[in-house]
Amino acid sequence: MKKIPQKKISPQKVQKVFHIYLKDRCVLHSLSEDQFNNNWELLNNLVGVMKTDYTTDDLSFIEVESAKEELDGSY
């Protein structure tokens, strides 16, 4: 078998996005790291203070790293 060389992605071309879940439902998606930090803190405080059926254990998130798309100038 012929080995196919893997293309390395430079750190400048990687973007992180975050998705926040309440139980099994995505409530905020595609957040930048700053947006995530602000919203994560806010949601944790709200769930702890408000009288709801939710607890902080119901909150979760995933972090996704992907290559930034580069647009060709001819578009």
All heavy atoms as a GROMACS GRO file, in nm:
protein
  617
    1MET      N    1   0.083  -0.119   0.000
    1MET     CA    2   0.000   0.000   0.000
    1MET      C    3   0.087   0.124   0.000
    1MET      O    4   0.187   0.130   0.070
    1MET     CB    5  -0.085   0.005   0.126
    1MET     CG    6  -0.212  -0.073   0.119
    1MET     SD    7  -0.305  -0.048   0.270
    1MET     CE    8  -0.447   0.026   0.202
    2LYS      N    9   0.043   0.222  -0.072
    2LYS     CA   10   0.115   0.348  -0.079
    2LYS      C   11   0.064   0.441   0.032
    2LYS      O   12  -0.056   0.458   0.049
    2LYS     CB   13   0.091   0.413  -0.214
    2LYS     CG   14   0.175   0.532  -0.240
    2LYS     CD   15   0.152   0.581  -0.381
    2LYS     CE   16   0.247   0.693  -0.412
    2LYS     NZ   17   0.225   0.746  -0.546
    3LYS      N   18   0.156   0.497   0.108
    3LYS     CA   19   0.118   0.587   0.216
    3LYS      C   20   0.092   0.726   0.160
    3LYS      O   21   0.174   0.780   0.086
    3LYS     CB   22   0.229   0.592   0.322
    3LYS     CG   23   0.190   0.670   0.443
    3LYS     CD   24   0.297   0.661   0.550
    3LYS     CE   25   0.253   0.739   0.671
    3LYS     NZ   26   0.350   0.736   0.777
    4ILE      N   27  -0.022   0.784   0.195
    4ILE     CA   28  -0.059   0.917   0.149
    4ILE      C   29  -0.012   1.017   0.254
    4ILE      O   30  -0.046   1.004   0.371
    4ILE     CB   31  -0.212   0.928   0.130
    4ILE    CG1   32  -0.257   0.826   0.026
    4ILE    CG2   33  -0.250   1.070   0.090
    4ILE    CD1   34  -0.405   0.815   0.011
    5PRO      N   35   0.067   1.114   0.214
    5PRO     CA   36   0.114   1.212   0.312
    5PRO      C   37  -0.002   1.295   0.368
    5PRO      O   38  -0.093   1.332   0.294
    5PRO     CB   39   0.210   1.300   0.233
    5PRO     CG   40   0.183   1.274   0.091
    5PRO     CD   41   0.115   1.141   0.080
    6GLN      N   42   0.002   1.320   0.498
    6GLN     CA   43  -0.102   1.398   0.564
    6GLN      C   44  -0.065   1.545   0.558
    6GLN      O   45   0.050   1.581   0.578
    6GLN     CB   46  -0.114   1.354   0.709
    6GLN     CG   47  -0.150   1.208   0.722
    6GLN     CD   48  -0.283   1.190   0.789
    6GLN    OE1   49  -0.330   1.279   0.856
    6GLN    NE2   50  -0.343   1.076   0.769
    7LYS      N   51  -0.161   1.626   0.528
    7LYS     CA   52  -0.138   1.770   0.523
    7LYS      C   53  -0.152   1.826   0.664
    7LYS      O   54  -0.253   1.802   0.731
    7LYS     CB   55  -0.241   1.836   0.430
    7LYS     CG   56  -0.220   1.983   0.413
    7LYS     CD   57  -0.321   2.041   0.316
    7LYS     CE   58  -0.300   2.189   0.299
    7LYS     NZ   59  -0.401   2.248   0.213
    8LYS      N   60  -0.051   1.896   0.710
    8LYS     CA   61  -0.056   1.957   0.843
    8LYS      C   62  -0.125   2.092   0.833
    8LYS      O   63  -0.103   2.168   0.740
    8LYS     CB   64   0.084   1.973   0.901
    8LYS     CG   65   0.149   1.842   0.936
    8LYS     CD   66   0.278   1.864   1.009
    8LYS     CE   67   0.337   1.730   1.046
    8LYS     NZ   68   0.459   1.744   1.125
    9ILE      N   69  -0.206   2.119   0.934
    9ILE     CA   70  -0.276   2.247   0.940
    9ILE      C   71  -0.202   2.335   1.039
    9ILE      O   72  -0.178   2.294   1.152
    9ILE     CB   73  -0.423   2.228   0.985
    9ILE    CG1   74  -0.496   2.139   0.885
    9ILE    CG2   75  -0.493   2.361   0.999
    9ILE    CD1   76  -0.633   2.097   0.930
   10SER      N   77  -0.166   2.453   0.997
   10SER     CA   78  -0.095   2.543   1.088
   10SER      C   79  -0.192   2.591   1.196
   10SER      O   80  -0.312   2.601   1.173
   10SER     CB   81  -0.037   2.661   1.012
   10SER     OG   82  -0.140   2.745   0.968
   11PRO      N   83  -0.140   2.623   1.315
   11PRO     CA   84  -0.227   2.666   1.425
   11PRO      C   85  -0.311   2.789   1.390
   11PRO      O   86  -0.420   2.805   1.443
   11PRO     CB   87  -0.129   2.699   1.538
   11PRO     CG   88  -0.005   2.625   1.505
   11PRO     CD   89  -0.002   2.613   1.356
   12GLN      N   90  -0.262   2.875   1.300
   12GLN     CA   91  -0.340   2.993   1.264
   12GLN      C   92  -0.463   2.956   1.181
   12GLN      O   93  -0.554   3.035   1.167
   12GLN     CB   94  -0.254   3.092   1.181
   12GLN     CG   95  -0.138   3.149   1.256
   12GLN     CD   96  -0.014   3.061   1.246
   12GLN    OE1   97  -0.010   2.963   1.174
   12GLN    NE2   98   0.089   3.095   1.322
   13LYS      N   99  -0.466   2.839   1.124
   13LYS     CA  100  -0.576   2.800   1.038
   13LYS      C  101  -0.676   2.708   1.108
   13LYS      O  102  -0.761   2.648   1.045
   13LYS     CB  103  -0.523   2.732   0.912
   13LYS     CG  104  -0.442   2.826   0.825
   13LYS     CD  105  -0.397   2.759   0.699
   13LYS     CE  106  -0.312   2.856   0.616
   13LYS     NZ  107  -0.268   2.797   0.492
   14VAL      N  108  -0.665   2.697   1.240
   14VAL     CA  109  -0.758   2.614   1.316
   14VAL      C  110  -0.848   2.706   1.396
   14VAL      O  111  -0.803   2.802   1.457
   14VAL     CB  112  -0.682   2.519   1.412
   14VAL    CG1  113  -0.778   2.446   1.502
   14VAL    CG2  114  -0.598   2.422   1.333
   15GLN      N  115  -0.976   2.676   1.394
   15GLN     CA  116  -1.068   2.755   1.474
   15GLN      C  117  -1.141   2.664   1.570
   15GLN      O  118  -1.171   2.549   1.538
   15GLN     CB  119  -1.166   2.833   1.388
   15GLN     CG  120  -1.282   2.755   1.331
   15GLN     CD  121  -1.374   2.843   1.249
   15GLN    OE1  122  -1.333   2.945   1.198
   15GLN    NE2  123  -1.497   2.802   1.235
   16LYS      N  124  -1.167   2.714   1.690
   16LYS     CA  125  -1.241   2.641   1.791
   16LYS      C  126  -1.381   2.699   1.797
   16LYS      O  127  -1.398   2.821   1.797
   16LYS     CB  128  -1.179   2.660   1.930
   16LYS     CG  129  -1.054   2.586   1.954
   16LYS     CD  130  -1.018   2.606   2.101
   16LYS     CE  131  -0.876   2.568   2.128
   16LYS     NZ  132  -0.840   2.592   2.268
   17VAL      N  133  -1.478   2.612   1.803
   17VAL     CA  134  -1.615   2.654   1.830
   17VAL      C  135  -1.671   2.566   1.940
   17VAL      O  136  -1.626   2.453   1.960
   17VAL     CB  137  -1.707   2.650   1.705
   17VAL    CG1  138  -1.664   2.750   1.602
   17VAL    CG2  139  -1.714   2.512   1.647
   18PHE      N  140  -1.767   2.620   2.012
   18PHE     CA  141  -1.825   2.550   2.126
   18PHE      C  142  -1.975   2.540   2.109
   18PHE      O  143  -2.039   2.631   2.054
   18PHE     CB  144  -1.795   2.627   2.256
   18PHE     CG  145  -1.649   2.635   2.289
   18PHE    CD1  146  -1.567   2.729   2.230
   18PHE    CD2  147  -1.594   2.547   2.380
   18PHE    CE1  148  -1.433   2.737   2.260
   18PHE    CE2  149  -1.459   2.554   2.412
   18PHE     CZ  150  -1.379   2.649   2.352
   19HIS      N  151  -2.030   2.429   2.157
   19HIS     CA  152  -2.175   2.407   2.159
   19HIS      C  153  -2.213   2.376   2.303
   19HIS      O  154  -2.150   2.290   2.366
   19HIS     CB  155  -2.215   2.290   2.070
   19HIS     CG  156  -2.161   2.296   1.931
   19HIS    ND1  157  -2.188   2.399   1.845
   19HIS    CD2  158  -2.078   2.213   1.863
   19HIS    CE1  159  -2.125   2.377   1.728
   19HIS    NE2  160  -2.057   2.266   1.738
   20ILE      N  161  -2.314   2.445   2.356
   20ILE     CA  162  -2.359   2.426   2.492
   20ILE      C  163  -2.492   2.352   2.490
   20ILE      O  164  -2.583   2.386   2.414
   20ILE     CB  165  -2.374   2.559   2.567
   20ILE    CG1  166  -2.238   2.629   2.576
   20ILE    CG2  167  -2.432   2.538   2.707
   20ILE    CD1  168  -2.240   2.766   2.641
   21TYR      N  169  -2.502   2.250   2.576
   21TYR     CA  170  -2.621   2.166   2.584
   21TYR      C  171  -2.686   2.177   2.721
   21TYR      O  172  -2.618   2.190   2.823
   21TYR     CB  173  -2.584   2.019   2.561
   21TYR     CG  174  -2.539   1.991   2.420
   21TYR    CD1  175  -2.409   2.018   2.380
   21TYR    CD2  176  -2.629   1.941   2.327
   21TYR    CE1  177  -2.368   1.993   2.250
   21TYR    CE2  178  -2.589   1.917   2.196
   21TYR     CZ  179  -2.459   1.944   2.159
   21TYR     OH  180  -2.420   1.921   2.031
   22LEU      N  181  -2.816   2.173   2.723
   22LEU     CA  182  -2.894   2.162   2.845
   22LEU      C  183  -2.967   2.029   2.835
   22LEU      O  184  -3.053   2.012   2.748
   22LEU     CB  185  -2.993   2.278   2.857
   22LEU     CG  186  -3.073   2.288   2.985
   22LEU    CD1  187  -2.982   2.296   3.107
   22LEU    CD2  188  -3.163   2.410   2.980
   23LYS      N  189  -2.926   1.936   2.919
   23LYS     CA  190  -2.964   1.796   2.907
   23LYS      C  191  -2.920   1.748   2.769
   23LYS      O  192  -2.803   1.757   2.737
   23LYS     CB  193  -3.111   1.773   2.936
   23LYS     CG  194  -3.146   1.798   3.082
   23LYS     CD  195  -3.278   1.742   3.121
   23LYS     CE  196  -3.297   1.763   3.271
   23LYS     NZ  197  -3.416   1.700   3.319
   24ASP      N  198  -3.008   1.703   2.684
   24ASP     CA  199  -2.968   1.651   2.553
   24ASP      C  200  -2.999   1.748   2.439
   24ASP      O  201  -2.994   1.713   2.323
   24ASP     CB  202  -3.033   1.516   2.526
   24ASP     CG  203  -3.185   1.523   2.524
   24ASP    OD1  204  -3.241   1.628   2.564
   24ASP    OD2  205  -3.248   1.425   2.484
   25ARG      N  206  -3.026   1.874   2.474
   25ARG     CA  207  -3.066   1.972   2.373
   25ARG      C  208  -2.960   2.081   2.359
   25ARG      O  209  -2.918   2.141   2.458
   25ARG     CB  210  -3.199   2.035   2.414
   25ARG     CG  211  -3.255   2.130   2.316
   25ARG     CD  212  -3.391   2.176   2.359
   25ARG     NE  213  -3.445   2.265   2.257
   25ARG     CZ  214  -3.537   2.354   2.282
   25ARG    NH1  215  -3.589   2.366   2.401
   25ARG    NH2  216  -3.580   2.431   2.186
   26CYS      N  217  -2.918   2.108   2.237
   26CYS     CA  218  -2.822   2.214   2.211
   26CYS      C  219  -2.894   2.348   2.224
   26CYS      O  220  -2.990   2.375   2.152
   26CYS     CB  221  -2.761   2.200   2.072
   26CYS     SG  222  -2.636   2.324   2.036
   27VAL      N  223  -2.850   2.430   2.319
   27VAL     CA  224  -2.915   2.560   2.341
   27VAL      C  225  -2.835   2.676   2.283
   27VAL      O  226  -2.892   2.782   2.256
   27VAL     CB  227  -2.946   2.583   2.491
   27VAL    CG1  228  -3.053   2.488   2.539
   27VAL    CG2  229  -2.822   2.572   2.576
   28LEU      N  230  -2.705   2.659   2.268
   28LEU     CA  231  -2.620   2.760   2.204
   28LEU      C  232  -2.517   2.687   2.121
   28LEU      O  233  -2.452   2.594   2.170
   28LEU     CB  234  -2.551   2.849   2.308
   28LEU     CG  235  -2.642   2.938   2.392
   28LEU    CD1  236  -2.566   2.997   2.508
   28LEU    CD2  237  -2.700   3.049   2.305
   29HIS      N  238  -2.498   2.729   1.997
   29HIS     CA  239  -2.405   2.657   1.910
   29HIS      C  240  -2.311   2.752   1.838
   29HIS      O  241  -2.337   2.872   1.828
   29HIS     CB  242  -2.479   2.570   1.807
   29HIS     CG  243  -2.563   2.651   1.713
   29HIS    ND1  244  -2.514   2.707   1.599
   29HIS    CD2  245  -2.694   2.686   1.720
   29HIS    CE1  246  -2.611   2.772   1.537
   29HIS    NE2  247  -2.721   2.762   1.609
   30SER      N  248  -2.199   2.698   1.795
   30SER     CA  249  -2.101   2.770   1.714
   30SER      C  250  -2.050   2.898   1.781
   30SER      O  251  -2.037   3.002   1.718
   30SER     CB  252  -2.158   2.803   1.576
   30SER     OG  253  -2.203   2.686   1.513
   31LEU      N  254  -2.021   2.888   1.910
   31LEU     CA  255  -1.973   3.003   1.986
   31LEU      C  256  -1.821   3.013   1.977
   31LEU      O  257  -1.752   2.912   1.984
   31LEU     CB  258  -2.012   2.990   2.133
   31LEU     CG  259  -2.161   2.978   2.165
   31LEU    CD1  260  -2.181   2.948   2.312
   31LEU    CD2  261  -2.234   3.104   2.125
   32SER      N  262  -1.772   3.135   1.969
   32SER     CA  263  -1.627   3.155   1.980
   32SER      C  264  -1.588   3.128   2.126
   32SER      O  265  -1.675   3.115   2.214
   32SER     CB  266  -1.592   3.300   1.943
   32SER     OG  267  -1.641   3.388   2.042
   33GLU      N  268  -1.459   3.126   2.153
   33GLU     CA  269  -1.414   3.098   2.290
   33GLU      C  270  -1.461   3.207   2.387
   33GLU      O  271  -1.505   3.177   2.498
   33GLU     CB  272  -1.262   3.083   2.294
   33GLU     CG  273  -1.213   3.026   2.424
   33GLU     CD  274  -1.071   2.974   2.416
   33GLU    OE1  275  -1.007   2.982   2.309
   33GLU    OE2  276  -1.024   2.923   2.519
   34ASP      N  277  -1.456   3.332   2.346
   34ASP     CA  278  -1.504   3.441   2.432
   34ASP      C  279  -1.654   3.431   2.457
   34ASP      O  280  -1.700   3.447   2.570
   34ASP     CB  281  -1.471   3.577   2.371
   34ASP     CG  282  -1.324   3.613   2.379
   34ASP    OD1  283  -1.253   3.556   2.467
   34ASP    OD2  284  -1.279   3.697   2.299
   35GLN      N  285  -1.730   3.405   2.350
   35GLN     CA  286  -1.874   3.390   2.365
   35GLN      C  287  -1.906   3.273   2.457
   35GLN      O  288  -1.995   3.282   2.540
   35GLN     CB  289  -1.940   3.368   2.229
   35GLN     CG  290  -1.937   3.488   2.138
   35GLN     CD  291  -1.986   3.452   1.999
   35GLN    OE1  292  -1.955   3.346   1.945
   35GLN    NE2  293  -2.063   3.542   1.939
   36PHE      N  294  -1.833   3.164   2.438
   36PHE     CA  295  -1.856   3.046   2.521
   36PHE      C  296  -1.831   3.079   2.669
   36PHE      O  297  -1.914   3.049   2.754
   36PHE     CB  298  -1.765   2.930   2.480
   36PHE     CG  299  -1.760   2.821   2.582
   36PHE    CD1  300  -1.865   2.733   2.597
   36PHE    CD2  301  -1.651   2.808   2.668
   36PHE    CE1  302  -1.862   2.634   2.694
   36PHE    CE2  303  -1.645   2.710   2.764
   36PHE     CZ  304  -1.752   2.622   2.778
   37ASN      N  305  -1.717   3.140   2.699
   37ASN     CA  306  -1.684   3.170   2.838
   37ASN      C  307  -1.790   3.257   2.904
   37ASN      O  308  -1.832   3.230   3.018
   37ASN     CB  309  -1.547   3.238   2.848
   37ASN     CG  310  -1.434   3.143   2.817
   37ASN    OD1  311  -1.442   3.023   2.843
   37ASN    ND2  312  -1.326   3.195   2.760
   38ASN      N  313  -1.837   3.359   2.835
   38ASN     CA  314  -1.942   3.446   2.889
   38ASN      C  315  -2.073   3.372   2.911
   38ASN      O  316  -2.135   3.382   3.016
   38ASN     CB  317  -1.964   3.567   2.799
   38ASN     CG  318  -1.847   3.661   2.796
   38ASN    OD1  319  -1.770   3.670   2.892
   38ASN    ND2  320  -1.830   3.731   2.686
   39ASN      N  321  -2.115   3.296   2.811
   39ASN     CA  322  -2.243   3.225   2.819
   39ASN      C  323  -2.239   3.110   2.918
   39ASN      O  324  -2.337   3.084   2.988
   39ASN     CB  325  -2.286   3.174   2.681
   39ASN     CG  326  -2.340   3.286   2.596
   39ASN    OD1  327  -2.448   3.337   2.619
   39ASN    ND2  328  -2.262   3.328   2.497
   40TRP      N  329  -2.126   3.040   2.926
   40TRP     CA  330  -2.113   2.926   3.017
   40TRP      C  331  -2.128   2.975   3.162
   40TRP      O  332  -2.200   2.917   3.242
   40TRP     CB  333  -1.980   2.856   2.995
   40TRP     CG  334  -1.961   2.735   3.080
   40TRP    CD1  335  -1.878   2.722   3.187
   40TRP    CD2  336  -2.029   2.610   3.068
   40TRP    NE1  337  -1.890   2.596   3.241
   40TRP    CE2  338  -1.981   2.526   3.169
   40TRP    CE3  339  -2.125   2.562   2.979
   40TRP    CZ2  340  -2.026   2.395   3.186
   40TRP    CZ3  341  -2.171   2.432   2.996
   40TRP    CH2  342  -2.122   2.351   3.098
   41GLU      N  343  -2.060   3.084   3.195
   41GLU     CA  344  -2.068   3.140   3.330
   41GLU      C  345  -2.211   3.186   3.359
   41GLU      O  346  -2.266   3.159   3.467
   41GLU     CB  347  -1.971   3.256   3.344
   41GLU     CG  348  -1.967   3.315   3.484
   41GLU     CD  349  -1.866   3.426   3.499
   41GLU    OE1  350  -1.779   3.443   3.411
   41GLU    OE2  351  -1.873   3.495   3.602
   42LEU      N  352  -2.272   3.256   3.265
   42LEU     CA  353  -2.408   3.306   3.282
   42LEU      C  354  -2.506   3.191   3.303
   42LEU      O  355  -2.589   3.194   3.396
   42LEU     CB  356  -2.450   3.389   3.161
   42LEU     CG  357  -2.593   3.442   3.161
   42LEU    CD1  358  -2.612   3.542   3.273
   42LEU    CD2  359  -2.626   3.504   3.026
   43LEU      N  360  -2.500   3.089   3.220
   43LEU     CA  361  -2.593   2.976   3.234
   43LEU      C  362  -2.574   2.903   3.366
   43LEU      O  363  -2.673   2.864   3.430
   43LEU     CB  364  -2.576   2.879   3.117
   43LEU     CG  365  -2.634   2.925   2.985
   43LEU    CD1  366  -2.593   2.830   2.872
   43LEU    CD2  367  -2.786   2.935   2.992
   44ASN      N  368  -2.451   2.882   3.407
   44ASN     CA  369  -2.427   2.816   3.535
   44ASN      C  370  -2.485   2.896   3.651
   44ASN      O  371  -2.544   2.840   3.743
   44ASN     CB  372  -2.277   2.791   3.557
   44ASN     CG  373  -2.233   2.661   3.494
   44ASN    OD1  374  -2.255   2.555   3.550
   44ASN    ND2  375  -2.172   2.670   3.378
   45ASN      N  376  -2.471   3.029   3.647
   45ASN     CA  377  -2.528   3.114   3.751
   45ASN      C  378  -2.680   3.113   3.748
   45ASN      O  379  -2.744   3.104   3.852
   45ASN     CB  380  -2.475   3.257   3.740
   45ASN     CG  381  -2.330   3.268   3.778
   45ASN    OD1  382  -2.279   3.190   3.859
   45ASN    ND2  383  -2.260   3.363   3.719
   46LEU      N  384  -2.738   3.121   3.628
   46LEU     CA  385  -2.884   3.122   3.616
   46LEU      C  386  -2.946   2.991   3.664
   46LEU      O  387  -3.045   2.993   3.737
   46LEU     CB  388  -2.925   3.148   3.470
   46LEU     CG  389  -2.912   3.291   3.422
   46LEU    CD1  390  -2.943   3.298   3.273
   46LEU    CD2  391  -3.004   3.383   3.500
   47VAL      N  392  -2.888   2.879   3.624
   47VAL     CA  393  -2.942   2.749   3.664
   47VAL      C  394  -2.933   2.732   3.815
   47VAL      O  395  -3.023   2.677   3.878
   47VAL     CB  396  -2.869   2.634   3.590
   47VAL    CG1  397  -2.904   2.499   3.648
   47VAL    CG2  398  -2.905   2.636   3.442
   48GLY      N  399  -2.827   2.784   3.875
   48GLY     CA  400  -2.810   2.772   4.020
   48GLY      C  401  -2.904   2.862   4.098
   48GLY      O  402  -2.944   2.829   4.209
   49VAL      N  403  -2.942   2.977   4.041
   49VAL     CA  404  -3.023   3.075   4.113
   49VAL      C  405  -3.173   3.058   4.088
   49VAL      O  406  -3.254   3.068   4.179
   49VAL     CB  407  -2.980   3.218   4.073
   49VAL    CG1  408  -3.075   3.323   4.129
   49VAL    CG2  409  -2.839   3.246   4.121
   50MET      N  410  -3.211   3.033   3.964
   50MET     CA  411  -3.353   3.026   3.928
   50MET      C  412  -3.414   2.894   3.974
   50MET      O  413  -3.347   2.792   3.980
   50MET     CB  414  -3.370   3.041   3.776
   50MET     CG  415  -3.327   3.177   3.725
   50MET     SD  416  -3.350   3.196   3.549
   50MET     CE  417  -3.527   3.196   3.538
   51LYS      N  418  -3.542   2.899   4.003
   51LYS     CA  419  -3.614   2.778   4.042
   51LYS      C  420  -3.665   2.710   3.915
   51LYS      O  421  -3.765   2.751   3.858
   51LYS     CB  422  -3.730   2.813   4.135
   51LYS     CG  423  -3.685   2.865   4.268
   51LYS     CD  424  -3.801   2.894   4.360
   51LYS     CE  425  -3.750   2.949   4.491
   51LYS     NZ  426  -3.858   2.978   4.583
   52THR      N  427  -3.590   2.611   3.868
   52THR     CA  428  -3.627   2.536   3.748
   52THR      C  429  -3.607   2.388   3.776
   52THR      O  430  -3.560   2.349   3.882
   52THR     CB  431  -3.538   2.576   3.627
   52THR    OG1  432  -3.405   2.534   3.653
   52THR    CG2  433  -3.542   2.725   3.602
   53ASP      N  434  -3.640   2.307   3.678
   53ASP     CA  435  -3.618   2.163   3.688
   53ASP      C  436  -3.475   2.126   3.650
   53ASP      O  437  -3.439   2.009   3.650
   53ASP     CB  438  -3.714   2.087   3.596
   53ASP     CG  439  -3.859   2.102   3.642
   53ASP    OD1  440  -3.880   2.125   3.762
   53ASP    OD2  441  -3.949   2.090   3.557
   54TYR      N  442  -3.392   2.225   3.617
   54TYR     CA  443  -3.256   2.201   3.573
   54TYR      C  444  -3.156   2.228   3.685
   54TYR      O  445  -3.178   2.313   3.770
   54TYR     CB  446  -3.221   2.288   3.452
   54TYR     CG  447  -3.311   2.266   3.334
   54TYR    CD1  448  -3.402   2.364   3.295
   54TYR    CD2  449  -3.304   2.148   3.261
   54TYR    CE1  450  -3.484   2.344   3.185
   54TYR    CE2  451  -3.386   2.128   3.151
   54TYR     CZ  452  -3.476   2.226   3.115
   54TYR     OH  453  -3.557   2.206   3.007
   55THR      N  454  -3.045   2.154   3.680
   55THR     CA  455  -2.934   2.179   3.772
   55THR      C  456  -2.808   2.201   3.688
   55THR      O  457  -2.809   2.178   3.566
   55THR     CB  458  -2.911   2.059   3.867
   55THR    OG1  459  -2.866   1.946   3.789
   55THR    CG2  460  -3.038   2.022   3.942
   56THR      N  461  -2.701   2.241   3.754
   56THR     CA  462  -2.576   2.262   3.681
   56THR      C  463  -2.526   2.130   3.620
   56THR      O  464  -2.452   2.133   3.522
   56THR     CB  465  -2.468   2.324   3.771
   56THR    OG1  466  -2.454   2.245   3.888
   56THR    CG2  467  -2.504   2.466   3.809
   57ASP      N  468  -2.567   2.017   3.676
   57ASP     CA  469  -2.529   1.888   3.618
   57ASP      C  470  -2.593   1.864   3.482
   57ASP      O  471  -2.547   1.780   3.405
   57ASP     CB  472  -2.566   1.773   3.712
   57ASP     CG  473  -2.481   1.770   3.837
   57ASP    OD1  474  -2.369   1.826   3.835
   57ASP    OD2  475  -2.526   1.712   3.938
   58ASP      N  476  -2.699   1.937   3.451
   58ASP     CA  477  -2.766   1.923   3.322
   58ASP      C  478  -2.696   2.000   3.211
   58ASP      O  479  -2.727   1.982   3.094
   58ASP     CB  480  -2.912   1.971   3.331
   58ASP     CG  481  -2.995   1.886   3.424
   58ASP    OD1  482  -2.971   1.763   3.430
   58ASP    OD2  483  -3.082   1.942   3.493
   59LEU      N  484  -2.603   2.088   3.248
   59LEU     CA  485  -2.528   2.165   3.149
   59LEU      C  486  -2.404   2.089   3.104
   59LEU      O  487  -2.334   2.030   3.185
   59LEU     CB  488  -2.485   2.299   3.207
   59LEU     CG  489  -2.594   2.403   3.228
   59LEU    CD1  490  -2.540   2.521   3.308
   59LEU    CD2  491  -2.647   2.451   3.095
   60SER      N  492  -2.378   2.093   2.975
   60SER     CA  493  -2.256   2.033   2.921
   60SER      C  494  -2.218   2.109   2.794
   60SER      O  495  -2.294   2.192   2.745
   60SER     CB  496  -2.276   1.884   2.891
   60SER     OG  497  -2.375   1.867   2.792
   61PHE      N  498  -2.099   2.081   2.745
   61PHE     CA  499  -2.055   2.147   2.622
   61PHE      C  500  -1.960   2.056   2.547
   61PHE      O  501  -1.905   1.962   2.604
   61PHE     CB  502  -1.988   2.282   2.651
   61PHE     CG  503  -1.854   2.270   2.719
   61PHE    CD1  504  -1.738   2.262   2.645
   61PHE    CD2  505  -1.845   2.268   2.857
   61PHE    CE1  506  -1.615   2.252   2.706
   61PHE    CE2  507  -1.723   2.258   2.920
   61PHE     CZ  508  -1.606   2.250   2.845
   62ILE      N  509  -1.945   2.086   2.420
   62ILE     CA  510  -1.841   2.020   2.341
   62ILE      C  511  -1.760   2.129   2.272
   62ILE      O  512  -1.811   2.237   2.241
   62ILE     CB  513  -1.897   1.919   2.237
   62ILE    CG1  514  -1.991   1.985   2.138
   62ILE    CG2  515  -1.962   1.802   2.305
   62ILE    CD1  516  -2.028   1.895   2.023
   63GLU      N  517  -1.632   2.100   2.254
   63GLU     CA  518  -1.541   2.189   2.185
   63GLU      C  519  -1.501   2.122   2.055
   63GLU      O  520  -1.461   2.006   2.056
   63GLU     CB  521  -1.418   2.212   2.273
   63GLU     CG  522  -1.312   2.296   2.208
   63GLU     CD  523  -1.189   2.312   2.297
   63GLU    OE1  524  -1.196   2.282   2.417
   63GLU    OE2  525  -1.086   2.355   2.243
   64VAL      N  526  -1.514   2.194   1.947
   64VAL     CA  527  -1.483   2.138   1.816
   64VAL      C  528  -1.373   2.222   1.752
   64VAL      O  529  -1.383   2.345   1.748
   64VAL     CB  530  -1.608   2.139   1.724
   64VAL    CG1  531  -1.577   2.082   1.588
   64VAL    CG2  532  -1.723   2.065   1.789
   65GLU      N  533  -1.269   2.157   1.705
   65GLU     CA  534  -1.164   2.225   1.631
   65GLU      C  535  -1.176   2.187   1.485
   65GLU      O  536  -1.190   2.070   1.452
   65GLU     CB  537  -1.026   2.185   1.683
   65GLU     CG  538  -0.992   2.243   1.817
   65GLU     CD  539  -0.849   2.215   1.858
   65GLU    OE1  540  -0.778   2.143   1.785
   65GLU    OE2  541  -0.808   2.265   1.963
   66SER      N  542  -1.173   2.287   1.402
   66SER     CA  543  -1.180   2.260   1.259
   66SER      C  544  -1.091   2.357   1.184
   66SER      O  545  -1.056   2.462   1.234
   66SER     CB  546  -1.325   2.271   1.209
   66SER     OG  547  -1.372   2.403   1.225
   67ALA      N  548  -1.057   2.319   1.064
   67ALA     CA  549  -0.975   2.406   0.979
   67ALA      C  550  -1.060   2.520   0.930
   67ALA      O  551  -1.175   2.502   0.889
   67ALA     CB  552  -0.918   2.327   0.863
   68LYS      N  553  -1.003   2.641   0.934
   68LYS     CA  554  -1.074   2.756   0.879
   68LYS      C  555  -1.077   2.742   0.728
   68LYS      O  556  -0.981   2.701   0.667
   68LYS     CB  557  -1.002   2.886   0.915
   68LYS     CG  558  -1.014   2.926   1.057
   68LYS     CD  559  -0.943   3.060   1.079
   68LYS     CE  560  -0.948   3.100   1.223
   68LYS     NZ  561  -0.878   3.226   1.246
   69GLU      N  562  -1.189   2.778   0.671
   69GLU     CA  563  -1.200   2.772   0.526
   69GLU      C  564  -1.133   2.896   0.468
   69GLU      O  565  -1.151   3.007   0.514
   69GLU     CB  566  -1.346   2.769   0.484
   69GLU     CG  567  -1.416   2.641   0.523
   69GLU     CD  568  -1.559   2.640   0.475
   69GLU    OE1  569  -1.591   2.710   0.377
   69GLU    OE2  570  -1.640   2.570   0.535
   70GLU      N  571  -1.053   2.873   0.366
   70GLU     CA  572  -0.991   2.985   0.298
   70GLU      C  573  -1.067   3.009   0.169
   70GLU      O  574  -1.089   2.917   0.090
   70GLU     CB  575  -0.845   2.953   0.267
   70GLU     CG  576  -0.760   2.944   0.392
   70GLU     CD  577  -0.613   2.925   0.359
   70GLU    OE1  578  -0.573   2.956   0.246
   70GLU    OE2  579  -0.542   2.877   0.447
   71LEU      N  580  -1.105   3.134   0.149
   71LEU     CA  581  -1.180   3.167   0.029
   71LEU      C  582  -1.086   3.213  -0.080
   71LEU      O  583  -0.992   3.290  -0.056
   71LEU     CB  584  -1.281   3.276   0.059
   71LEU     CG  585  -1.390   3.242   0.161
   71LEU    CD1  586  -1.478   3.365   0.185
   71LEU    CD2  587  -1.473   3.125   0.112
   72ASP      N  588  -1.110   3.166  -0.197
   72ASP     CA  589  -1.032   3.207  -0.313
   72ASP      C  590  -1.079   3.347  -0.353
   72ASP      O  591  -1.199   3.375  -0.356
   72ASP     CB  592  -1.057   3.107  -0.426
   72ASP     CG  593  -0.970   3.135  -0.548
   72ASP    OD1  594  -0.921   3.248  -0.563
   72ASP    OD2  595  -0.952   3.042  -0.629
   73GLY      N  596  -0.989   3.435  -0.381
   73GLY     CA  597  -1.022   3.573  -0.416
   73GLY      C  598  -1.106   3.586  -0.541
   73GLY      O  599  -1.162   3.691  -0.567
   74SER      N  600  -1.121   3.480  -0.619
   74SER     CA  601  -1.198   3.491  -0.742
   74SER      C  602  -1.348   3.474  -0.721
   74SER      O  603  -1.425   3.487  -0.812
   74SER     CB  604  -1.150   3.386  -0.843
   74SER     OG  605  -1.174   3.255  -0.794
   75TYR      N  606  -1.390   3.447  -0.597
   75TYR     CA  607  -1.533   3.430  -0.573
   75TYR      C  608  -1.605   3.558  -0.556
   75TYR      O  609  -1.574   3.649  -0.498
   75TYR     CB  610  -1.557   3.343  -0.448
   75TYR     CG  611  -1.520   3.199  -0.470
   75TYR    CD1  612  -1.431   3.136  -0.385
   75TYR    CD2  613  -1.572   3.127  -0.575
   75TYR    CE1  614  -1.396   3.004  -0.403
   75TYR    CE2  615  -1.537   2.994  -0.593
   75TYR     CZ  616  -1.450   2.934  -0.508
   75TYR     OH  617  -1.416   2.804  -0.526
   0.00000   0.00000   0.00000
